[in-house]
Structures are given as C-alpha cells and as structure tokens.
C-alpha cells in the first residue's frame, strides 16, 4: 500500500518535521546534483539547500550501513515545498511518499518495522498539518504559518510547481 501527503509548508515547519523524524530513528539522504551518490545530512532543510529540486530519501538509521554497502533498504521519498521569490513570492507543493516494499531480500520483520514507523509518521503529519479544503489550498496539507502568509497577501500558492506557471498563482 502506498501513502503520500502533499503539502505547502515553510522552513520552520520542515525543521519541526525533521526533529520528529530524527526522534523516530530516521536519517536523511540528500542526492548530489547528478543523483550519482547520496550524502547523509542533519535535516530536511539541509537537503533542500544541497539539492533543492531532486527527490530525497529518508531511511531508518539502522539501515545506513546496509545502504552504504549498496544493498536494498526500505525508504520513503521527500520532495520539498519550494519557495520561488522572483518574480513573485510563491510557494510550491511538496510531498512525502512511500510505496509498497517489493524487495524480497529485505527481511519481513524489518519491512514491518519500517512500515509501522512510516505509518506513525503519516498519522503524526496529518495531525500536525491538517488539510485546508478551500479554493486556495485545494485539499492540501498546510500549516497555520502558511495560511497567515497567504491571507496577509505576503505569499502566493503555486499550483503546478513550475516557474513558467507563476502567472497562475493565487
């Protein structure tokens, strides 16, 4: 079973999520610009700085040695919520995503631990950042800080995460 949450979040929100994930035993793997190798970094915000548009992987800390040895590990994906400052102050959509764990070479017990930990994260995330269902956020998870910035007209929401679509911001 795959799971995902789409969101509009600011840097402080991502820092909060990073803290939770570290407490749950996850580490963050940021790809280099060419996706040739991954580097362990301290937070999701560091991942955003090093590789703003590439997908990032989040794995359990106990899997780090296995990953570094080139073996398959369970992971889930993070895509940031990019902030486009020019020409308009617009926030793009981010996402956390996990899919079924097809790897037969990963022990069933380990897959179960990973699945339970990720499901706990998604439940926590949905409580922390509820869905704002209106004509601005279109049923996407967001924080109160984003809502306040949008309502004060200091921030726009980018529908398709493309700089060419900045004409379509709300």
Phi, psi and omega per residue, in radians:
X1 nan 2.195 3.089
X2 -1.574 2.718 3.098
X3 -2.418 2.573 3.019
X4 -2.697 2.692 2.965
X5 -2.308 2.325 3.036
X6 -1.793 2.548 -3.024
X7 -2.667 2.802 2.885
X8 -2.064 1.956 -3.102
X9 -2.413 2.682 3.105
X10 -1.722 2.985 -3.065
X11 -0.971 -0.744 3.128
X12 -1.089 -0.602 3.070
X13 -1.127 -0.737 -3.121
X14 -1.182 -0.627 3.069
X15 -1.088 -0.734 3.105
X16 -1.072 -0.767 3.127
X17 -1.128 -0.733 3.122
X18 -1.002 -0.766 3.138
X19 -1.067 -0.798 3.130
X20 -1.058 -0.832 -3.099
X21 -1.098 -0.697 3.092
X22 -1.095 -0.735 3.110
X23 -1.092 -0.533 3.132
X24 -1.452 -0.044 3.065
X25 1.669 0.362 3.119
X26 -1.682 2.714 2.971
X27 -2.188 2.770 -3.021
X28 -1.935 2.260 3.140
X29 -1.983 2.022 -3.116
X30 -1.829 2.220 3.127
X31 -1.330 2.686 2.985
X32 -1.274 3.074 -3.051
X33 -0.994 -0.609 -3.093
X34 -1.679 0.124 -3.107
X35 1.036 0.492 -3.107
X36 -1.492 -0.491 3.091
X37 -2.640 2.865 3.139
X38 -2.042 2.546 3.120
X39 -2.090 2.384 3.065
X40 -1.333 2.236 -3.138
X41 -2.189 2.927 -2.992
X42 -1.474 -0.290 -3.095
X43 -2.789 2.920 3.056
X44 -1.147 -0.583 -3.141
X45 -1.188 -0.603 3.058
X46 -1.124 -0.690 3.091
X47 -1.037 -0.729 -3.112
X48 -1.110 -0.661 -3.134
X49 -1.232 -0.791 -3.077
X50 -1.233 -0.614 -3.040
X51 -2.586 1.320 -2.936
X52 -1.101 -0.511 -3.031
X53 -1.949 -0.145 3.132
X54 -1.434 2.662 3.059
X55 -1.310 2.467 -3.114
X56 -1.989 2.667 -3.128
X57 -1.915 2.526 3.091
X58 -2.159 2.193 -3.109
X59 -2.261 2.865 3.031
X60 -1.252 2.469 -3.101
X61 -0.981 -0.625 -3.134
X62 -1.140 -0.260 3.126
X63 -1.634 -0.057 -3.030
X64 -1.030 -0.804 3.141
X65 -1.098 -0.729 3.112
X66 -1.077 -0.769 3.129
X67 -1.095 -0.783 -3.111
X68 -1.148 -0.381 3.079
X69 -1.579 0.163 3.072
X70 1.394 0.245 3.136
X71 -1.588 2.735 3.112
X72 -1.190 2.420 3.057
X73 -2.365 2.806 3.049
X74 -1.369 2.366 3.119
X75 -2.603 2.875 2.930
X76 -2.295 2.810 -2.924
X77 -1.803 2.514 3.058
X78 -2.203 2.219 2.990
X79 -2.080 2.213 -3.034
X80 -1.222 2.898 3.038
X81 -1.713 1.598 -2.977
X82 -1.234 2.527 3.069
X83 -1.866 2.017 3.102
X84 -1.691 1.972 -3.075
X85 -1.497 -0.567 -3.098
X86 -2.189 2.416 0.054
X87 -1.446 -0.186 3.135
X88 -2.248 2.672 3.090
X89 -1.399 1.599 -3.015
X90 -2.251 2.421 -3.137
X91 -1.848 2.224 3.123
X92 -1.589 2.974 -3.091
X93 -1.482 2.376 3.042
X94 -1.945 3.074 -3.075
X95 -2.755 2.511 2.859
X96 -1.958 2.363 -3.042
X97 -2.549 2.398 2.976
X98 -2.395 2.584 3.108
X99 -2.129 3.090 3.111
X100 -0.920 2.646 -3.115
X101 -1.738 1.621 -3.004
X102 -1.466 -0.120 -2.967
X103 -1.242 1.910 3.131
X104 -1.178 -0.479 -3.081
X105 -1.370 -0.067 3.064
X106 -1.659 2.281 -3.077
X107 -1.020 2.476 -3.134
X108 -1.014 -0.724 -3.134
X109 -1.070 -0.731 -3.137
X110 -1.166 -0.741 3.108
X111 -1.050 -0.659 -3.135
X112 -1.163 -0.733 3.094
X113 -1.072 -0.806 3.134
X114 -1.064 -0.856 -3.110
X115 -1.018 -0.792 3.140
X116 -1.115 -0.702 -3.131
X117 -1.176 -0.725 3.126
X118 -1.186 -0.730 3.105
X119 -1.074 -0.673 3.080
X120 -1.084 -0.721 3.095
X121 -1.067 -0.831 -3.116
X122 -1.078 -0.684 3.083
X123 -1.114 -0.790 3.103
X124 -1.041 -0.816 -3.113
X125 -1.015 -0.821 -3.099
X126 -1.129 -0.523 3.052
X127 -1.308 -0.699 -3.109
X128 -1.228 -0.654 -3.032
X129 -2.260 1.398 -3.080
X130 -1.128 2.814 3.090
X131 -1.258 2.329 3.041
X132 -1.817 1.844 -3.028
X133 -1.762 1.584 3.101
X134 -2.625 -3.017 -3.073
X135 -1.397 -0.017 3.061
X136 -1.716 -0.827 -3.025
X137 -1.674 -0.216 3.033
X138 0.911 0.732 3.070
X139 1.298 0.465 -3.134
X140 -1.782 2.562 3.071
X141 -1.160 2.460 3.108
X142 -2.720 2.996 -3.137
X143 -1.877 2.877 3.094
X144 -1.089 -0.610 3.128
X145 -1.081 -0.710 3.105
X146 -1.160 -0.775 -3.138
X147 -1.027 -0.791 3.140
X148 -1.105 -0.702 3.123
X149 -1.174 -0.654 3.108
X150 -1.193 -0.788 -3.112
X151 -1.150 -0.518 3.112
X152 -1.512 0.100 3.114
X153 1.138 0.400 3.086
X154 -1.618 -0.112 -3.081
X155 -2.584 2.487 3.097
X156 -1.988 2.729 3.113
X157 -1.806 2.217 3.137
X158 -1.644 2.131 -3.000
X159 -1.299 -0.689 -2.995
X160 -2.025 0.168 3.114
X161 1.012 0.512 -3.137
X162 -2.133 2.304 -3.138
X163 -1.031 -0.597 3.131
X164 -1.152 -0.340 3.140
X165 -1.584 0.181 -3.110
X166 -1.068 -0.362 3.051
X167 -1.175 -0.311 -3.084
X168 -1.706 0.150 -3.078
X169 -1.191 2.692 3.114
X170 -1.840 nan nan
